[in-house]
Amino acid sequence: MIQLTNVSKQYDNGIVAVNDITLRIEQGEFVYVIGPSGSGKSTFMKLLNREVIATAGKMVVGKFNVSKIKKKQLPFLRRDVGVVFQDFKLLPNLTAFENIAYALEVTGASGKEIKQRVNEVLNLIGLSHKVHQYPDELSGGEQQRIAIARAIANKPKVLVADEPTGNLDPDTAMEIMQILEDINQSGTTVIMGTHNDYLVNQRKHRVLRLEQGRLISDLYKGDYREIN
């Protein structure tokens, strides 16, 4: 469960990226976050794992009061909130296996646990045959799949994906979308920032629309066109 109550974020340059948002997202929901560039989508999602800190309001993510979380608790919050980036952010000198394993190594998992879990997520994304490939040997879609596998390696309760299909062709974007929906079906909350109106219209889920930092629409089984 995610609960925001009157949450705002103002940057040092005076820009208010998130403006007095109150909403609740239940565990297991799939939620699109849409809006024009500069609407606050990325800041909204960065607030969820405290990559940025709210200026005002209260935010609860699962068992964590993110508004008051102590520094020593941050690693535990970030195990519960996996993040997928538009530009993948894979480590170029590590193989697909090693990129995913790294997320587990930092938590102190054993070698046996790491091998088992990495193989599980590689099977989930359909890339078991690419286990020894380096990022520059993979297509954009394959790199994004590995990035997703890394984000879910620790079995997070929430997966935040900021424009995960933005650099991909339409067919590959649909494949990534199907993977995200499969992850959601396993009980993980998925929050996806996107400009892709086709995906939003074809794959119906809850739609949050932001504009100038404000939440201006919240529709279940929404449509991109309904809220333009």
N, C-alpha and C positions, 0 to 999 in steps of 0.2 A: 504494500500500500504506500502511495505517495500522497502527501498532503501539503499544499502550499496555502499559506494564509497571509494575505496582504504583502506578498513578497515583491521587493523592488531591488534593482541593481543599477546604481549610478557610478560610472567610471570617473577617474580623476579629472578627465577633460570636460566633465559636466554632462556627457551624454547619458541619458537614462535609457538603458537597453531593455530593462524589464520594469514594468510600471504597475505596481499594486495588483498582482495576480493572485487570485484565490481559486484553487481547484483541487479535485481529488481524483487520483487514478488508482483503480483497484488492482490487486495482484492478478496477473494473467491477462490484462488488457493489451490490445495492440492499438497504438495511438500515433497518428500522423501529426506533425507540427509543421504548419505551412505559413506562408506570408512572403511578401517581397523582401528583397535584400535590405538589410538594415532594420528588419522588423523585430529582431531580438531572439530569433530561433536558436542560434548557436549559444548565445548567453544563457538562455533558458535551460538548454541541455547541459551546459557546463556547470550550472548551479547544482545539478543533481548529484554529482560526485565531488562537489566543492573544488572544482578546478578554478572557479571564481567564487567569491564570497558575497552573499546578499548584503545589501546596504540596510535593508529593513525587512521586517516580517519574520515569519516562522516557517521552516521547512522540515518535514519529517519524511525520511526515506526508509521504509522498513522499520527496523528497531532503532534507527539513528535519528537523533534530533540534530540535523545538519547545521542548524543555526548556532548551536552551542557545542558542537563536537570538538573534542580535544585532539591535538596533533597526533598523539599516540594511537588514536582510534581511526585515523584516516585510512591506513592500509586495509583495515577491516571493512570500512565503508566501500572502498574501491574494489574489493573482492566481490561485493554484492552488486556493484554497478559496473558492468562491462561496457566498454566504449569501442565503437567502430568509426573510423575516420574516412572521409572522402578520398584522401590521398594515401590510404593504407598504413603508412608509418611502419612498414616492416624493416627489420634490421638487415641491411644488404649483405652483410658478411655471414649470415646464418641461413641454413637451409629451412625449408618449410617446417620440418619436424622441430628444428632448434628454435625457430621463432615462436612456435606454440609452446614448446617445453619451457622457454624462458619465463613465461607468465606463471608457470607452476613452480619453477625452481625458487623464485623469490618468496614463495609462501612456505618453503621448507618441505615440500612433498618429496617422498622417496623416489629413487630411480624407477622402481617397479610401478609405483602409482603414476609417475609421469608418462612412462611408456604406454601404459594401459589407457590413460585418458587422452593422450595425443592421438593414439590410434582410433579411439572412439570418435573424436571430433573430426578427424580426417575422413572417416567413413561417412559421417553425417553430411559433410560438404562434398563428398564424392571425389576426393583427391588423394586417396591412399596411394595411388601410383606416382604421385609427385613428391613423395616424402623427402627425397634427397635433392630436390631442385632448389636453386637459389632464386630470390625474387626476380632478378633480371632474366631468368630463364622461364618465367611464368607470364601468361597474358594478364591484362588488367583485371579481367573477371576472376582469374585464378588467384591473383594477389588479394583481391577483395575477399574471396572465400577463406584464404588463410588468415586474413585479418579478423574475420568473423570467428573462425575457429579459435584464434588466440583470445578473443574477447570472451568467449564462453567456456574456456578451458577450466576455470574455477567455479563453474556452475553458478553464475550470478543470478540473483533474483530479478534484476533489471538489466536490459540491454539497451543502450543508447546508441543510435546510429545516425550520424550527422551527414546527410547527403550521400548515403552509401552507394547510390547508383549514378551519381552525378557525372562521373567520367567514363561511363560504360555505354555501349551500344544498346538499343532497345531489347534485343533478345537476351543479352547477358544480364541486363537490368531485371528482366522478368525472372531469370534463374536465381539471382540474388534475393529477389523478393520472395520467391518460394522457400528459400532456405530460412529467411527471417520468419516467415509464417510457420514453418515447421518447428522452429525454436519456440515460437510463441505457443504452439499447440502442446508443447511439453510443460507449459506452466510459467514460462519466463515472460515478464512484462517487457514489451518492445515499444520503445519510443523512437520514432523515425522522423527526422527533419528532412523535408524534400520540397523541390520545385517541380517534381514530375507529376503533372496533372493527370497524365494517362494512367499511371499506377494508382493514384488516389481514386480515380473514377472507376477503374476496373476491379481493384481489390478493396472492397468496402470495409472500412474500420472507422473508429472514432477520429474526428478531425478537429484539431485545435488550430484556429487561425489567429496569428499575432499581427498587429499593425502598430508601428511606433512604440513597441514595448508593451502594448496592452493586449489582453485577450479579448477579442471582439466577437468570437464565435466559437461554440463548442457543440458539435453535432455528432451524434452516434450514427454510424453507417452513413457518414457524410459524403459529399461530392465536392470536388474542387470548384465546379462551375456554380454550384448553389450559393457560394459564399464570396464570389468575386464581385 
